[in-house]
Amino acid sequence: MPGLFAAGDPVVTMTAWSPYPGIDLNWTIITNDINALNQSAFTMDQDTGVLRFAVASNTFLYNVRNRFSIVVGVSDEHGQNGSASVDLNLAHANQPPVWGTVARMYAAAVTLGNIGSPLS
């Protein structure tokens, strides 16, 4: 899986076949996984079998968890059905650092040019 993505971006299109020609297949997620915020990680288009991200990439934290497992199911109108386990690995995305607040003493040292000197 790519490291940066938007909610609704496709992950993969599942494929299956039925012994009955011209039959529509119905797709579903049997067991979904969750992201770092305990939200469902994926959605599936029941008609096309396209698996999509349910939420944006900023809720998937690579350094916390980068492997996801789901179970998908497919059925046809004749009662034929099947399921498969799908393992997904999140790729690392190199993102710019996010700077928090700078300690006041350090900010004063930078302003005065006294980096490395003890502040009193």
N, CA, C and O atoms as CSV, one atom per row, in Angstrom:
chain,resi,resn,atom,element,x,y,z
A,1,MET,N,N,0.847,-1.170,0.000
A,1,MET,CA,C,0.000,0.000,0.000
A,1,MET,C,C,0.891,1.231,0.000
A,1,MET,O,O,1.945,1.224,0.636
A,2,PRO,N,N,0.496,2.278,-0.694
A,2,PRO,CA,C,1.305,3.495,-0.697
A,2,PRO,C,C,1.312,4.141,0.680
A,2,PRO,O,O,0.406,3.910,1.480
A,3,GLY,N,N,2.317,4.940,0.958
A,3,GLY,CA,C,2.408,5.595,2.248
A,3,GLY,C,C,1.501,6.801,2.387
A,3,GLY,O,O,1.075,7.125,3.496
A,4,LEU,N,N,1.195,7.478,1.280
A,4,LEU,CA,C,0.333,8.658,1.311
A,4,LEU,C,C,-0.888,8.411,0.440
A,4,LEU,O,O,-0.758,8.048,-0.729
A,5,PHE,N,N,-2.067,8.607,1.003
A,5,PHE,CA,C,-3.296,8.364,0.252
A,5,PHE,C,C,-4.445,9.124,0.887
A,5,PHE,O,O,-4.350,9.574,2.029
A,6,ALA,N,N,-5.518,9.262,0.149
A,6,ALA,CA,C,-6.720,9.941,0.635
A,6,ALA,C,C,-7.806,8.907,0.911
A,6,ALA,O,O,-7.765,7.793,0.389
A,7,ALA,N,N,-8.767,9.286,1.731
A,7,ALA,CA,C,-9.919,8.418,1.960
A,7,ALA,C,C,-10.617,8.169,0.631
A,7,ALA,O,O,-10.853,9.106,-0.132
A,8,GLY,N,N,-10.943,6.936,0.355
A,8,GLY,CA,C,-11.603,6.587,-0.890
A,8,GLY,C,C,-10.666,6.138,-2.002
A,8,GLY,O,O,-11.127,5.622,-3.021
A,9,ASP,N,N,-9.356,6.323,-1.827
A,9,ASP,CA,C,-8.406,5.855,-2.836
A,9,ASP,C,C,-8.442,4.333,-2.903
A,9,ASP,O,O,-8.545,3.677,-1.867
A,10,PRO,N,N,-8.358,3.752,-4.118
A,10,PRO,CA,C,-8.395,2.300,-4.237
A,10,PRO,C,C,-7.106,1.647,-3.755
A,10,PRO,O,O,-6.019,2.198,-3.924
A,11,VAL,N,N,-7.237,0.477,-3.159
A,11,VAL,CA,C,-6.091,-0.319,-2.717
A,11,VAL,C,C,-5.861,-1.449,-3.718
A,11,VAL,O,O,-4.760,-1.611,-4.245
A,12,VAL,N,N,-6.902,-2.218,-3.971
A,12,VAL,CA,C,-6.812,-3.361,-4.877
A,12,VAL,C,C,-8.223,-3.717,-5.350
A,12,VAL,O,O,-9.206,-3.450,-4.658
A,13,THR,N,N,-8.308,-4.310,-6.516
A,13,THR,CA,C,-9.590,-4.827,-7.004
A,13,THR,C,C,-9.564,-6.338,-6.872
A,13,THR,O,O,-8.719,-7.009,-7.465
A,14,MET,N,N,-10.490,-6.870,-6.094
A,14,MET,CA,C,-10.580,-8.304,-5.890
A,14,MET,C,C,-11.194,-8.942,-7.138
A,14,MET,O,O,-11.984,-8.310,-7.839
A,15,THR,N,N,-10.832,-10.186,-7.408
A,15,THR,CA,C,-11.391,-10.909,-8.540
A,15,THR,C,C,-11.890,-12.273,-8.077
A,15,THR,O,O,-11.332,-12.867,-7.155
A,16,ALA,N,N,-12.928,-12.757,-8.714
A,16,ALA,CA,C,-13.484,-14.087,-8.461
A,16,ALA,C,C,-14.286,-14.495,-9.684
A,16,ALA,O,O,-14.539,-13.672,-10.563
A,17,TRP,N,N,-14.678,-15.733,-9.748
A,17,TRP,CA,C,-15.506,-16.203,-10.851
A,17,TRP,C,C,-16.590,-17.115,-10.309
A,17,TRP,O,O,-16.468,-17.685,-9.224
A,18,SER,N,N,-17.636,-17.235,-11.076
A,18,SER,CA,C,-18.754,-18.102,-10.732
A,18,SER,C,C,-18.930,-19.119,-11.857
A,18,SER,O,O,-18.692,-18.794,-13.020
A,19,PRO,N,N,-19.340,-20.340,-11.531
A,19,PRO,CA,C,-19.574,-21.321,-12.596
A,19,PRO,C,C,-20.785,-20.969,-13.457
A,19,PRO,O,O,-21.007,-21.583,-14.500
A,20,TYR,N,N,-21.559,-19.991,-13.023
A,20,TYR,CA,C,-22.734,-19.557,-13.776
A,20,TYR,C,C,-22.377,-18.298,-14.557
A,20,TYR,O,O,-22.108,-17.266,-13.943
A,21,PRO,N,N,-22.366,-18.345,-15.890
A,21,PRO,CA,C,-21.964,-17.167,-16.677
A,21,PRO,C,C,-22.958,-16.011,-16.540
A,21,PRO,O,O,-24.168,-16.210,-16.429
A,22,GLY,N,N,-22.398,-14.791,-16.552
A,22,GLY,CA,C,-23.230,-13.589,-16.519
A,22,GLY,C,C,-23.850,-13.281,-15.175
A,22,GLY,O,O,-24.781,-12.479,-15.099
A,23,ILE,N,N,-23.368,-13.888,-14.125
A,23,ILE,CA,C,-23.920,-13.685,-12.780
A,23,ILE,C,C,-23.179,-12.542,-12.087
A,23,ILE,O,O,-21.953,-12.447,-12.157
A,24,ASP,N,N,-23.934,-11.688,-11.427
A,24,ASP,CA,C,-23.321,-10.609,-10.651
A,24,ASP,C,C,-22.788,-11.157,-9.329
A,24,ASP,O,O,-23.413,-11.998,-8.682
A,25,LEU,N,N,-21.623,-10.657,-8.955
A,25,LEU,CA,C,-21.021,-11.041,-7.685
A,25,LEU,C,C,-21.238,-9.930,-6.670
A,25,LEU,O,O,-21.266,-8.749,-7.019
A,26,ASN,N,N,-21.391,-10.318,-5.417
A,26,ASN,CA,C,-21.607,-9.369,-4.327
A,26,ASN,C,C,-20.438,-9.491,-3.351
A,26,ASN,O,O,-20.201,-10.554,-2.779
A,27,TRP,N,N,-19.709,-8.382,-3.168
A,27,TRP,CA,C,-18.504,-8.364,-2.330
A,27,TRP,C,C,-18.807,-7.746,-0.970
A,27,TRP,O,O,-19.662,-6.868,-0.850
A,28,THR,N,N,-18.101,-8.212,0.045
A,28,THR,CA,C,-18.242,-7.647,1.383
A,28,THR,C,C,-16.949,-7.850,2.176
A,28,THR,O,O,-16.162,-8.750,1.884
A,29,ILE,N,N,-16.747,-7.003,3.174
A,29,ILE,CA,C,-15.650,-7.205,4.117
A,29,ILE,C,C,-16.231,-7.960,5.303
A,29,ILE,O,O,-17.123,-7.461,5.988
A,30,ILE,N,N,-15.726,-9.159,5.542
A,30,ILE,CA,C,-16.210,-9.976,6.656
A,30,ILE,C,C,-15.557,-9.519,7.955
A,30,ILE,O,O,-16.233,-9.325,8.965
A,31,THR,N,N,-14.239,-9.349,7.920
A,31,THR,CA,C,-13.490,-8.879,9.085
A,31,THR,C,C,-12.617,-7.717,8.642
A,31,THR,O,O,-11.718,-7.886,7.819
A,32,ASN,N,N,-12.885,-6.527,9.193
A,32,ASN,CA,C,-12.114,-5.340,8.839
A,32,ASN,C,C,-11.031,-5.124,9.875
A,32,ASN,O,O,-11.131,-5.636,10.989
A,33,ASP,N,N,-10.008,-4.381,9.530
A,33,ASP,CA,C,-8.960,-4.006,10.466
A,33,ASP,C,C,-9.160,-2.545,10.842
A,33,ASP,O,O,-9.988,-1.854,10.248
A,34,ILE,N,N,-8.409,-2.078,11.822
A,34,ILE,CA,C,-8.547,-0.699,12.290
A,34,ILE,C,C,-7.234,0.052,12.128
A,34,ILE,O,O,-6.161,-0.545,12.048
A,35,ASN,N,N,-7.345,1.376,12.081
A,35,ASN,CA,C,-6.153,2.219,11.988
A,35,ASN,C,C,-5.723,2.638,13.389
A,35,ASN,O,O,-6.216,2.097,14.379
A,36,ALA,N,N,-4.814,3.592,13.475
A,36,ALA,CA,C,-4.282,4.032,14.766
A,36,ALA,C,C,-5.326,4.724,15.641
A,36,ALA,O,O,-5.129,4.849,16.850
A,37,LEU,N,N,-6.432,5.173,15.049
A,37,LEU,CA,C,-7.488,5.854,15.800
A,37,LEU,C,C,-8.686,4.941,16.066
A,37,LEU,O,O,-9.770,5.418,16.400
A,38,ASN,N,N,-8.489,3.625,15.917
A,38,ASN,CA,C,-9.548,2.625,16.113
A,38,ASN,C,C,-10.733,2.819,15.177
A,38,ASN,O,O,-11.872,2.542,15.554
A,39,GLN,N,N,-10.476,3.290,13.966
A,39,GLN,CA,C,-11.504,3.439,12.939
A,39,GLN,C,C,-11.350,2.308,11.929
A,39,GLN,O,O,-10.248,1.798,11.726
A,40,SER,N,N,-12.454,1.914,11.295
A,40,SER,CA,C,-12.362,0.910,10.230
A,40,SER,C,C,-11.394,1.404,9.170
A,40,SER,O,O,-11.478,2.549,8.724
A,41,ALA,N,N,-10.478,0.540,8.770
A,41,ALA,CA,C,-9.421,0.942,7.856
A,41,ALA,C,C,-9.839,0.915,6.387
A,41,ALA,O,O,-9.323,1.690,5.582
A,42,PHE,N,N,-10.775,0.023,6.032
A,42,PHE,CA,C,-11.079,-0.185,4.626
A,42,PHE,C,C,-12.579,-0.245,4.374
A,42,PHE,O,O,-13.365,-0.542,5.273
A,43,THR,N,N,-12.958,0.044,3.132
A,43,THR,CA,C,-14.325,-0.150,2.659
A,43,THR,C,C,-14.230,-0.949,1.362
A,43,THR,O,O,-13.167,-1.039,0.748
A,44,MET,N,N,-15.348,-1.522,0.961
A,44,MET,CA,C,-15.353,-2.290,-0.282
A,44,MET,C,C,-16.607,-1.983,-1.072
A,44,MET,O,O,-17.705,-1.926,-0.519
A,45,ASP,N,N,-16.439,-1.785,-2.366
A,45,ASP,CA,C,-17.578,-1.603,-3.255
A,45,ASP,C,C,-18.202,-2.975,-3.489
A,45,ASP,O,O,-17.554,-3.863,-4.042
A,46,GLN,N,N,-19.438,-3.153,-3.078
A,46,GLN,CA,C,-20.053,-4.477,-3.130
A,46,GLN,C,C,-20.301,-4.978,-4.545
A,46,GLN,O,O,-20.457,-6.182,-4.753
A,47,ASP,N,N,-20.340,-4.082,-5.516
A,47,ASP,CA,C,-20.596,-4.505,-6.896
A,47,ASP,C,C,-19.320,-4.767,-7.690
A,47,ASP,O,O,-19.293,-5.662,-8.535
A,48,THR,N,N,-18.262,-3.997,-7.428
A,48,THR,CA,C,-17.042,-4.108,-8.237
A,48,THR,C,C,-15.906,-4.865,-7.547
A,48,THR,O,O,-14.984,-5.328,-8.218
A,49,GLY,N,N,-15.957,-4.997,-6.226
A,49,GLY,CA,C,-14.877,-5.658,-5.505
A,49,GLY,C,C,-13.671,-4.775,-5.285
A,49,GLY,O,O,-12.596,-5.276,-4.953
A,50,VAL,N,N,-13.821,-3.456,-5.465
A,50,VAL,CA,C,-12.709,-2.533,-5.243
A,50,VAL,C,C,-12.586,-2.266,-3.747
A,50,VAL,O,O,-13.519,-1.779,-3.108
A,51,LEU,N,N,-11.420,-2.594,-3.202
A,51,LEU,CA,C,-11.122,-2.318,-1.797
A,51,LEU,C,C,-10.532,-0.915,-1.730
A,51,LEU,O,O,-9.617,-0.587,-2.485
A,52,ARG,N,N,-11.053,-0.084,-0.825
A,52,ARG,CA,C,-10.615,1.315,-0.716
A,52,ARG,C,C,-10.220,1.642,0.727
A,52,ARG,O,O,-10.640,0.980,1.676
A,53,PHE,N,N,-9.400,2.685,0.857
A,53,PHE,CA,C,-9.083,3.210,2.178
A,53,PHE,C,C,-10.317,3.918,2.720
A,53,PHE,O,O,-10.932,4.716,2.012
A,54,ALA,N,N,-10.685,3.639,3.956
A,54,ALA,CA,C,-11.855,4.283,4.563
A,54,ALA,C,C,-11.512,5.676,5.069
A,54,ALA,O,O,-12.380,6.546,5.122
A,55,VAL,N,N,-10.269,5.892,5.436
A,55,VAL,CA,C,-9.826,7.173,5.993
A,55,VAL,C,C,-8.474,7.545,5.379
A,55,VAL,O,O,-7.832,6.713,4.739
A,56,ALA,N,N,-8.049,8.778,5.571
A,56,ALA,CA,C,-6.808,9.280,4.981
A,56,ALA,C,C,-5.568,8.697,5.658
A,56,ALA,O,O,-5.637,8.144,6.756
A,57,SER,N,N,-4.430,8.839,4.967
A,57,SER,CA,C,-3.174,8.240,5.439
A,57,SER,C,C,-2.678,8.802,6.759
A,57,SER,O,O,-1.915,8.131,7.454
A,58,ASN,N,N,-3.088,10.016,7.130
A,58,ASN,CA,C,-2.593,10.568,8.393
A,58,ASN,C,C,-3.159,9.836,9.613
A,58,ASN,O,O,-2.734,10.106,10.736
A,59,THR,N,N,-4.103,8.922,9.416
A,59,THR,CA,C,-4.610,8.116,10.530
A,59,THR,C,C,-3.973,6.727,10.559
A,59,THR,O,O,-4.260,5.929,11.451
A,60,PHE,N,N,-3.114,6.441,9.585
A,60,PHE,CA,C,-2.325,5.207,9.582
A,60,PHE,C,C,-0.907,5.598,9.965
A,60,PHE,O,O,-0.259,6.341,9.228
A,61,LEU,N,N,-0.412,5.121,11.088
A,61,LEU,CA,C,0.912,5.507,11.564
A,61,LEU,C,C,1.893,4.362,11.308
A,61,LEU,O,O,1.865,3.347,12.004
A,62,TYR,N,N,2.755,4.532,10.310
A,62,TYR,CA,C,3.683,3.486,9.890
A,62,TYR,C,C,4.553,3.009,11.040
A,62,TYR,O,O,4.774,1.807,11.189
A,63,ASN,N,N,5.050,3.931,11.856
A,63,ASN,CA,C,5.951,3.550,12.943
A,63,ASN,C,C,5.231,2.845,14.083
A,63,ASN,O,O,5.874,2.205,14.914
A,64,VAL,N,N,3.912,2.951,14.135
A,64,VAL,CA,C,3.125,2.258,15.155
A,64,VAL,C,C,2.676,0.898,14.632
A,64,VAL,O,O,2.778,-0.115,15.323
A,65,ARG,N,N,2.181,0.898,13.406
A,65,ARG,CA,C,1.660,-0.342,12.812
A,65,ARG,C,C,1.674,-0.217,11.305
A,65,ARG,O,O,1.141,0.748,10.757
A,66,ASN,N,N,2.284,-1.190,10.620
A,66,ASN,CA,C,2.375,-1.105,9.168
A,66,ASN,C,C,1.847,-2.344,8.444
A,66,ASN,O,O,2.044,-2.494,7.239
A,67,ARG,N,N,1.184,-3.220,9.176
A,67,ARG,CA,C,0.627,-4.434,8.569
A,67,ARG,C,C,-0.838,-4.568,8.957
A,67,ARG,O,O,-1.190,-4.440,10.130
A,68,PHE,N,N,-1.691,-4.828,7.970
A,68,PHE,CA,C,-3.126,-4.924,8.199
A,68,PHE,C,C,-3.649,-6.212,7.574
A,68,PHE,O,O,-3.169,-6.638,6.524
A,69,SER,N,N,-4.630,-6.828,8.220
A,69,SER,CA,C,-5.228,-8.061,7.717
A,69,SER,C,C,-6.742,-7.930,7.719
A,69,SER,O,O,-7.337,-7.477,8.697
A,70,ILE,N,N,-7.357,-8.330,6.615
A,70,ILE,CA,C,-8.813,-8.324,6.517
A,70,ILE,C,C,-9.263,-9.638,5.889
A,70,ILE,O,O,-8.459,-10.365,5.306
A,71,VAL,N,N,-10.539,-9.932,6.013
A,71,VAL,CA,C,-11.141,-11.079,5.336
A,71,VAL,C,C,-12.260,-10.537,4.462
A,71,VAL,O,O,-13.148,-9.834,4.944
A,72,VAL,N,N,-12.215,-10.864,3.178
A,72,VAL,CA,C,-13.259,-10.432,2.250
A,72,VAL,C,C,-14.072,-11.639,1.810
A,72,VAL,O,O,-13.572,-12.763,1.757
A,73,GLY,N,N,-15.326,-11.384,1.499
A,73,GLY,CA,C,-16.203,-12.447,1.039
A,73,GLY,C,C,-16.858,-12.067,-0.269
A,73,GLY,O,O,-17.019,-10.886,-0.579
A,74,VAL,N,N,-17.233,-13.074,-1.034
A,74,VAL,CA,C,-17.925,-12.862,-2.300
A,74,VAL,C,C,-19.013,-13.926,-2.418
A,74,VAL,O,O,-18.828,-15.070,-2.001
A,75,SER,N,N,-20.141,-13.533,-2.987
A,75,SER,CA,C,-21.234,-14.484,-3.193
A,75,SER,C,C,-21.948,-14.161,-4.489
A,75,SER,O,O,-21.857,-13.042,-4.996
A,76,ASP,N,N,-22.660,-15.144,-5.027
A,76,ASP,CA,C,-23.471,-14.905,-6.211
A,76,ASP,C,C,-24.928,-15.216,-5.884
A,76,ASP,O,O,-25.240,-15.683,-4.788
A,77,GLU,N,N,-25.804,-14.958,-6.826
A,77,GLU,CA,C,-27.236,-15.116,-6.562
A,77,GLU,C,C,-27.688,-16.571,-6.509
A,77,GLU,O,O,-28.848,-16.841,-6.198
A,78,HIS,N,N,-26.788,-17.523,-6.808
A,78,HIS,CA,C,-27.112,-18.948,-6.721
A,78,HIS,C,C,-26.653,-19.555,-5.397
A,78,HIS,O,O,-26.748,-20.767,-5.208
A,79,GLY,N,N,-26.166,-18.742,-4.497
A,79,GLY,CA,C,-25.745,-19.234,-3.194
A,79,GLY,C,C,-24.296,-19.677,-3.123
A,79,GLY,O,O,-23.841,-20.123,-2.070
A,80,GLN,N,N,-23.565,-19.565,-4.214
A,80,GLN,CA,C,-22.139,-19.872,-4.180
A,80,GLN,C,C,-21.433,-18.731,-3.444
A,80,GLN,O,O,-21.743,-17.560,-3.666
A,81,ASN,N,N,-20.485,-19.073,-2.568
A,81,ASN,CA,C,-19.763,-18.024,-1.851
A,81,ASN,C,C,-18.359,-18.493,-1.522
A,81,ASN,O,O,-18.045,-19.682,-1.572
A,82,GLY,N,N,-17.546,-17.541,-1.193
A,82,GLY,CA,C,-16.167,-17.820,-0.815
A,82,GLY,C,C,-15.606,-16.653,-0.046
A,82,GLY,O,O,-16.188,-15.569,-0.019
A,83,SER,N,N,-14.475,-16.882,0.578
A,83,SER,CA,C,-13.817,-15.818,1.328
A,83,SER,C,C,-12.304,-15.974,1.188
A,83,SER,O,O,-11.801,-17.040,0.833
A,84,ALA,N,N,-11.604,-14.900,1.471
A,84,ALA,CA,C,-10.148,-14.917,1.387
A,84,ALA,C,C,-9.568,-13.947,2.404
A,84,ALA,O,O,-10.133,-12.883,2.658
A,85,SER,N,N,-8.441,-14.323,2.977
A,85,SER,CA,C,-7.688,-13.422,3.857
A,85,SER,C,C,-6.782,-12.559,2.984
A,85,SER,O,O,-6.165,-13.045,2.036
A,86,VAL,N,N,-6.713,-11.281,3.317
A,86,VAL,CA,C,-5.879,-10.348,2.569
A,86,VAL,C,C,-4.961,-9.645,3.555
A,86,VAL,O,O,-5.433,-9.002,4.493
A,87,ASP,N,N,-3.654,-9.763,3.352
A,87,ASP,CA,C,-2.667,-9.068,4.172
A,87,ASP,C,C,-2.140,-7.879,3.390
A,87,ASP,O,O,-1.755,-8.016,2.229
A,88,LEU,N,N,-2.121,-6.718,4.019
A,88,LEU,CA,C,-1.698,-5.475,3.372
A,88,LEU,C,C,-0.569,-4.853,4.179
A,88,LEU,O,O,-0.666,-4.720,5.399
A,89,ASN,N,N,0.499,-4.475,3.493
A,89,ASN,CA,C,1.643,-3.830,4.137
A,89,ASN,C,C,1.700,-2.367,3.723
A,89,ASN,O,O,1.688,-2.046,2.534
A,90,LEU,N,N,1.760,-1.496,4.700
A,90,LEU,CA,C,1.827,-0.063,4.469
A,90,LEU,C,C,3.264,0.335,4.162
A,90,LEU,O,O,4.178,-0.013,4.909
A,91,ALA,N,N,3.469,1.060,3.072
A,91,ALA,CA,C,4.803,1.542,2.719
A,91,ALA,C,C,5.130,2.784,3.547
A,91,ALA,O,O,4.238,3.541,3.929
A,92,HIS,N,N,6.413,2.980,3.815
A,92,HIS,CA,C,6.837,4.159,4.560
A,92,HIS,C,C,6.852,5.363,3.626
A,92,HIS,O,O,7.379,5.288,2.515
A,93,ALA,N,N,6.277,6.464,4.077
A,93,ALA,CA,C,6.278,7.706,3.302
A,93,ALA,C,C,7.182,8.706,4.000
A,93,ALA,O,O,6.981,9.015,5.175
A,94,ASN,N,N,8.164,9.206,3.290
A,94,ASN,CA,C,9.068,10.189,3.862
A,94,ASN,C,C,8.355,11.535,3.896
A,94,ASN,O,O,8.075,12.128,2.854
A,95,GLN,N,N,8.067,12.007,5.099
A,95,GLN,CA,C,7.346,13.258,5.270
A,95,GLN,C,C,8.229,14.269,5.983
A,95,GLN,O,O,9.099,13.881,6.763
A,96,PRO,N,N,8.023,15.563,5.732
A,96,PRO,CA,C,8.834,16.568,6.413
A,96,PRO,C,C,8.570,16.531,7.916
A,96,PRO,O,O,7.472,16.180,8.347
A,97,PRO,N,N,9.572,16.892,8.709
A,97,PRO,CA,C,9.376,16.873,10.164
A,97,PRO,C,C,8.355,17.922,10.601
A,97,PRO,O,O,8.169,18.952,9.952
A,98,VAL,N,N,7.718,17.629,11.700
A,98,VAL,CA,C,6.781,18.574,12.302
A,98,VAL,C,C,7.451,19.100,13.563
A,98,VAL,O,O,7.772,18.338,14.475
A,99,TRP,N,N,7.657,20.398,13.602
A,99,TRP,CA,C,8.344,21.003,14.734
A,99,TRP,C,C,7.338,21.382,15.796
A,99,TRP,O,O,6.317,22.010,15.515
A,100,GLY,N,N,7.635,20.999,16.996
A,100,GLY,CA,C,6.812,21.393,18.131
A,100,GLY,C,C,7.308,22.726,18.665
A,100,GLY,O,O,7.979,23.476,17.956
A,101,THR,N,N,6.988,23.009,19.872
A,101,THR,CA,C,7.450,24.248,20.484
A,101,THR,C,C,8.918,24.122,20.866
A,101,THR,O,O,9.389,23.040,21.220
A,102,VAL,N,N,9.620,25.215,20.793
A,102,VAL,CA,C,11.037,25.250,21.165
A,102,VAL,C,C,11.127,25.788,22.590
A,102,VAL,O,O,10.500,26.790,22.934
A,103,ALA,N,N,11.905,25.116,23.393
A,103,ALA,CA,C,12.059,25.552,24.782
A,103,ALA,C,C,12.528,27.001,24.830
A,103,ALA,O,O,13.348,27.421,24.013
A,104,ARG,N,N,12.011,27.756,25.778
A,104,ARG,CA,C,12.300,29.192,25.869
A,104,ARG,C,C,13.790,29.457,26.052
A,104,ARG,O,O,14.326,30.397,25.465
A,105,MET,N,N,14.464,28.642,26.860
A,105,MET,CA,C,15.891,28.866,27.080
A,105,MET,C,C,16.676,28.639,25.788
A,105,MET,O,O,17.615,29.380,25.497
A,106,TYR,N,N,16.303,27.630,25.020
A,106,TYR,CA,C,16.985,27.368,23.757
A,106,TYR,C,C,16.719,28.494,22.774
A,106,TYR,O,O,17.629,28.928,22.068
A,107,ALA,N,N,15.482,28.970,22.720
A,107,ALA,CA,C,15.141,30.075,21.820
A,107,ALA,C,C,15.947,31.315,22.180
A,107,ALA,O,O,16.402,32.031,21.288
A,108,ALA,N,N,16.128,31.578,23.449
A,108,ALA,CA,C,16.923,32.731,23.870
A,108,ALA,C,C,18.374,32.557,23.455
A,108,ALA,O,O,19.007,33.522,23.027
A,109,ALA,N,N,18.915,31.350,23.570
A,109,ALA,CA,C,20.301,31.093,23.186
A,109,ALA,C,C,20.483,31.287,21.683
A,109,ALA,O,O,21.489,31.851,21.252
A,110,VAL,N,N,19.541,30.834,20.895
A,110,VAL,CA,C,19.631,30.999,19.440
A,110,VAL,C,C,19.583,32.482,19.084
A,110,VAL,O,O,20.346,32.943,18.235
A,111,THR,N,N,18.700,33.218,19.720
A,111,THR,CA,C,18.547,34.653,19.439
A,111,THR,C,C,19.811,35.420,19.804
A,111,THR,O,O,20.209,36.336,19.084
A,112,LEU,N,N,20.443,35.059,20.908
A,112,LEU,CA,C,21.615,35.782,21.367
A,112,LEU,C,C,22.929,35.238,20.783
A,112,LEU,O,O,23.997,35.811,20.999
A,113,GLY,N,N,22.835,34.133,20.047
A,113,GLY,CA,C,24.052,33.548,19.470
A,113,GLY,C,C,24.896,32.808,20.487
A,113,GLY,O,O,26.093,32.623,20.265
A,114,ASN,N,N,24.316,32.382,21.588
A,114,ASN,CA,C,25.048,31.718,22.644
A,114,ASN,C,C,24.820,30.202,22.647
A,114,ASN,O,O,24.784,29.590,23.714
A,115,ILE,N,N,24.671,29.609,21.505
A,115,ILE,CA,C,24.427,28.161,21.458
A,115,ILE,C,C,25.633,27.456,22.005
A,115,ILE,O,O,26.760,27.745,21.601
A,116,GLY,N,N,25.423,26.545,22.906
A,116,GLY,CA,C,26.493,25.786,23.511
A,116,GLY,C,C,26.981,26.407,24.810
A,116,GLY,O,O,27.617,25.728,25.616
A,117,SER,N,N,26.698,27.672,25.025
A,117,SER,CA,C,27.108,28.314,26.284
A,117,SER,C,C,26.000,28.121,27.300
A,117,SER,O,O,24.820,28.183,26.956
A,118,PRO,N,N,26.371,27.887,28.550
A,118,PRO,CA,C,25.335,27.733,29.576
A,118,PRO,C,C,24.588,29.054,29.781
A,118,PRO,O,O,25.183,30.132,29.766
A,119,LEU,N,N,23.301,28.945,29.968
A,119,LEU,CA,C,22.485,30.123,30.263
A,119,LEU,C,C,22.332,30.243,31.768
A,119,LEU,O,O,22.165,29.243,32.468
A,120,SER,N,N,22.390,31.448,32.252
A,120,SER,CA,C,22.218,31.618,33.702
A,120,SER,C,C,20.831,32.095,34.014
A,120,SER,O,O,20.496,32.297,35.181
